Every structure is written in C-alpha cells, then in structure tokens.
Amino acid sequence: MTNALVTVQSNLKSLIESKRDALPKGFNETRFIQNCMVVLNDVNNIEKMQPLSVARTMLKGAFLGLDFFNKECYAIPYGNRLNFQTDYKGEKKLAKKYSVNPINDIYAKVVREGDDFEERIERGQQIINFTPKPFNDGEIIGVFAVVYFKDGSMQYETMSKKEVEEIRDKFSKQKTGDAWGKSFGEMAKKTVLRRLCKHIELDFDTIEMKKTFDDVADSEFNNNDDLSAGSSSIDIDAEEIQKEEGAEDGGNSETESQ
C-alpha cells in the first residue's frame, strides 16, 4: 500500500469513528475499509489527491451502507478529486431496504427497438406489459422503472432515450465520462429509477444517510453549481485530521467544508 493510501486509510478510520452513531445498523467497519482500499488501489493518480478529500468521498458509501467493491457505488476521478456515485444496484438496495411501504420487487429495464412495451390504465389501474425481443442488441429507445409493493399496489416511471440524454447533458457533471460512454443502459436505468424513488417514501436510519442520498441526486442530476464534485452538505468532524495534514504540508493543507 502506498503512503497516500495509508494516509487515506487512517483518515477514513478517524472519520468513521467520529460518525459511528450516524452509520447504518449492522455496518461492518473492517470489511468496508478493506474493500475501499482494494478499490482505491486501482484509482489512477490517487497519490495526487488530498487524502482527507478521498476519505470523505468513501465515507458517503459508509453512510448509505453501500459497498464500493461490490459495485453498489463508485469513487470516480474528477480532476484531482473523487466523485461519489451510486450504481443502479445500490439504488435498488436502498429503496428496498428503506421504503416505508414494504417493497416486493423494484427494477428498471431498457427498451430497445423491436421490444414490445405497453402502458395503459384499465378501470383505474395502472398496467404495464413488457416483452423484450430475445437477445436484442438493437438501439435503446427508452427506459422504465417499476416498483411492486407488498400491499399489491404499484408505481412506475418511463423515460424516452431523448429525456435521459437531456438530463445527462444538462445536469450530469460526468456526461462525457466512462459511465455514460460505456454503460449508457445502466446509467439510464439508474436515472429513471431515481425519478421513481422520488415517489417512494424512504425512511433512513440517520439524517446523514438522508443528506447523502439527497446530495448524490443533487450532484448527478440537479443544476446546482454550489455542489462541486466530492463536496457535501454533511458536517464531518475532522478538524484534528486537517490540523495534522496542515502540519505535514507546512500549513498549506487544503481545507474543505463537508
């Protein structure tokens, strides 16, 4: 492990300790930190990033109970910072775990040319039917997300490819990044799922979880220039870490507000 990662690991442990009461029930600190280090070891130019900033980015995964190693969330380089981003799998996990109205199933699907997708209202009931063409690798034309609650009710959202691209182009800070370029389908599913989740009442364990969940949406899909990559409105007690880093850097350590 490089000196930079050793410092990040130390900072992350200190931040987790200072925010232990804000972490989700059943949080496994040892496994989380180990998985973070494995993921960060593969990040290019990690040694050029400010260790406390990196640790704070990883802490967002801890607040939400998401695992970087299992690709429930990502730490994506953005200039000299890491930007926290949830994955479609992570969004599903949070919705199922924290929905006030218990969820039986929730998912999103892309619709391609040749697939059969139908939405209608029959006798006041919402109905969707989706029959994908087998092994279809045609052009994506849209995406939908649906949630089925255990009480028998359901909700869904649909978006055309044009709508997804407009959200990407207007609001995403990573619109030209690998996530959109190489995994457009997954990003489209996450986009429509996040829209659906606005209609699902979620009851998180802590206020930090709620703030982090909202901040991720702000960072990725809202036109809010005050939320720079890697920043957050969450207050983290890290003054001692900052003082230590400032001493090591001769007093020129970067100070962040999170």
C-alpha positions in Angstrom: 0.0 0.0 0.0 1.4 3.4 -1.0 1.9 6.2 1.6 -1.0 8.1 0.1 -3.4 5.1 0.7 -2.0 4.6 4.2 -3.0 8.2 5.0 -6.4 7.8 3.4 -7.0 4.6 5.4 -6.0 6.4 8.6 -8.3 9.4 7.8 -11.2 7.1 6.9 -10.9 5.2 10.2 -10.9 8.5 12.1 -14.0 9.8 10.2 -15.9 6.6 10.8 -15.1 6.7 14.5 -16.3 10.3 14.7 -19.5 9.5 12.9 -20.2 6.0 14.3 -23.6 6.9 15.5 -24.6 8.0 12.0 -23.7 4.7 10.4 -26.4 2.2 9.3 -27.3 -0.7 11.6 -25.1 -3.7 11.1 -22.3 -1.7 9.5 -19.1 -3.8 9.1 -16.2 -1.3 9.5 -13.4 -3.8 8.9 -14.8 -5.2 5.7 -15.9 -1.7 4.4 -12.4 -0.2 4.9 -10.7 -3.3 3.3 -12.9 -3.1 0.3 -12.3 0.7 0.0 -8.6 0.1 0.0 -8.8 -2.5 -2.7 -10.9 -0.2 -4.9 -8.7 2.9 -4.3 -5.5 0.9 -5.2 -6.8 0.9 -8.8 -7.6 4.6 -9.0 -5.2 6.5 -11.3 -3.2 9.3 -9.7 -4.6 8.7 -6.2 -1.3 9.9 -4.8 -2.1 13.4 -6.2 -5.4 13.7 -4.4 -5.8 15.2 -1.0 -6.2 12.2 1.4 -8.9 13.8 3.6 -11.0 14.6 0.5 -10.7 10.9 -0.7 -11.6 9.6 2.8 -14.7 11.9 2.9 -15.8 10.6 -0.5 -15.5 7.0 0.7 -17.4 7.9 3.9 -20.5 8.6 1.8 -20.6 4.9 0.9 -20.4 4.1 4.6 -23.3 6.4 5.5 -25.5 4.7 2.9 -24.3 1.2 3.7 -23.2 0.6 0.1 -20.1 -1.4 -1.0 -17.6 0.0 -3.5 -16.1 -3.4 -4.1 -19.4 -5.0 -5.0 -20.1 -2.0 -7.3 -23.1 -0.7 -5.4 -21.4 2.7 -5.6 -18.3 4.2 -7.2 -15.5 6.6 -6.5 -14.9 8.3 -9.9 -11.9 10.5 -10.5 -12.9 14.1 -11.4 -9.9 16.3 -11.8 -7.9 16.0 -8.6 -10.8 14.7 -6.6 -13.0 11.6 -6.4 -16.7 11.9 -7.1 -19.1 9.6 -5.2 -21.7 8.0 -7.4 -24.3 5.3 -6.7 -24.9 2.4 -9.0 -28.2 1.1 -10.2 -27.7 -1.9 -7.8 -27.1 0.5 -4.9 -30.3 2.5 -5.7 -32.4 -0.7 -5.7 -30.8 -1.8 -2.4 -31.6 1.5 -0.7 -35.2 1.6 -2.0 -36.0 -2.0 -0.9 -34.4 -1.5 2.5 -35.8 1.8 3.5 -39.2 2.1 1.8 -41.9 2.9 4.3 -44.3 0.9 2.2 -42.6 -2.5 2.1 -41.4 -3.4 -1.4 -41.9 -6.8 -3.0 -39.8 -6.0 -6.1 -38.3 -3.0 -7.8 -36.4 -2.8 -11.1 -35.6 -0.8 -14.2 -35.3 -2.0 -17.8 -34.1 -0.5 -21.1 -36.5 -0.8 -24.1 -34.8 -1.4 -27.4 -36.1 -1.3 -31.0 -38.1 -4.5 -31.6 -39.2 -4.9 -28.0 -42.9 -4.7 -27.1 -43.7 -2.2 -24.4 -47.2 -1.1 -23.4 -48.5 1.1 -20.7 -52.2 1.8 -20.1 -54.8 2.5 -17.4 -57.6 -0.1 -17.2 -60.5 0.6 -14.9 -58.4 3.0 -12.9 -55.5 0.5 -12.6 -52.0 1.2 -14.0 -50.8 -1.6 -16.2 -47.5 -2.1 -18.0 -46.5 -5.0 -20.2 -43.0 -5.6 -21.4 -42.0 -8.3 -23.8 -38.3 -7.9 -24.8 -37.1 -9.4 -28.1 -34.8 -12.3 -27.3 -31.1 -11.4 -27.3 -32.0 -7.9 -28.6 -29.0 -5.6 -29.0 -30.8 -3.0 -31.0 -30.8 0.7 -30.4 -32.1 1.8 -26.9 -35.3 3.9 -27.4 -36.4 4.3 -23.8 -36.3 3.0 -20.2 -38.7 2.4 -17.4 -38.7 1.6 -13.7 -41.5 -0.1 -11.7 -42.0 -0.9 -8.1 -44.4 -3.5 -6.7 -45.4 -3.1 -3.1 -46.3 -5.9 -0.8 -49.8 -4.4 -0.4 -50.5 -5.1 -4.1 -50.1 -1.5 -5.3 -47.5 -0.4 -7.9 -45.9 2.7 -9.4 -43.8 3.2 -12.4 -41.9 5.8 -14.4 -41.0 5.9 -18.1 -38.4 8.0 -20.0 -37.5 8.2 -23.6 -33.9 8.0 -24.6 -34.1 11.7 -25.5 -35.3 12.5 -22.0 -32.4 10.6 -20.5 -29.9 12.3 -22.7 -31.3 15.7 -21.9 -30.9 15.0 -18.1 -27.4 13.8 -18.8 -26.4 16.8 -20.9 -28.0 19.4 -18.6 -27.2 18.1 -15.2 -24.6 15.4 -15.1 -21.1 16.5 -14.1 -19.7 13.4 -15.7 -21.7 13.5 -19.0 -18.6 12.7 -21.1 -17.2 10.2 -18.6 -16.9 6.4 -18.9 -20.1 5.7 -17.0 -22.3 7.3 -19.6 -20.0 6.5 -22.6 -19.5 2.8 -21.8 -22.6 2.0 -19.7 -25.4 4.1 -21.1 -28.0 1.5 -20.4 -27.1 1.2 -16.7 -27.0 4.9 -16.3 -30.3 5.3 -18.0 -31.8 2.7 -15.6 -30.4 4.5 -12.6 -31.8 7.8 -13.9 -35.4 6.5 -14.3 -35.1 4.6 -11.0 -34.0 7.7 -9.1 -37.0 9.6 -10.6 -39.3 6.7 -9.5 -37.8 6.9 -6.0 -39.0 10.4 -5.6 -42.5 8.9 -5.3 -41.4 6.3 -2.8 -41.3 7.4 0.8 -37.9 6.4 2.3 -37.2 6.3 6.0 -33.5 6.3 6.6 -31.8 5.3 9.8 -30.0 8.6 10.2 -30.1 12.2 9.0 -26.6 11.7 7.5 -28.0 8.9 5.3 -30.8 11.1 4.1 -28.4 14.0 3.4 -26.0 11.8 1.5 -28.8 10.2 -0.6 -30.1 13.7 -1.5 -26.6 15.1 -2.2 -25.9 12.3 -4.7 -29.0 13.3 -6.6 -28.0 17.0 -6.4 -24.5 16.2 -7.6 -25.6 14.0 -10.5 -28.9 15.3 -11.8 -29.6 18.8 -10.4 -28.2 22.0 -11.9 -26.6 23.2 -8.7 -23.2 24.7 -9.2 -22.6 25.1 -5.5 -22.3 21.3 -5.1 -18.8 20.6 -6.5 -17.6 17.1 -7.2 -16.7 15.5 -3.9 -18.4 18.1 -1.7 -21.4 17.6 0.5 -23.5 19.5 3.0 -22.8 16.8 5.6 -20.9 18.2 8.6 -18.0 15.9 9.4 -15.8 16.4 12.5 -12.3 16.3 11.0 -10.6 19.3 12.4 -7.8 17.3 14.1 -7.1 15.5 10.8 -6.9 18.8 8.9 -4.5 20.2 11.5 -2.3 17.1 11.2 -2.3 17.3 7.4 -1.6 21.0 7.6 1.4 20.4 9.7 2.7 17.8 7.3 2.3 20.1 4.4 3.8 23.1 6.1 0.4 24.7 6.8 -0.8 24.6 3.1 -3.2 21.8 3.5 -6.5 22.2 1.6 -9.4 22.8 3.8 -12.8 21.5 2.7 -16.3 22.1 4.0 -18.4 18.9 4.2 
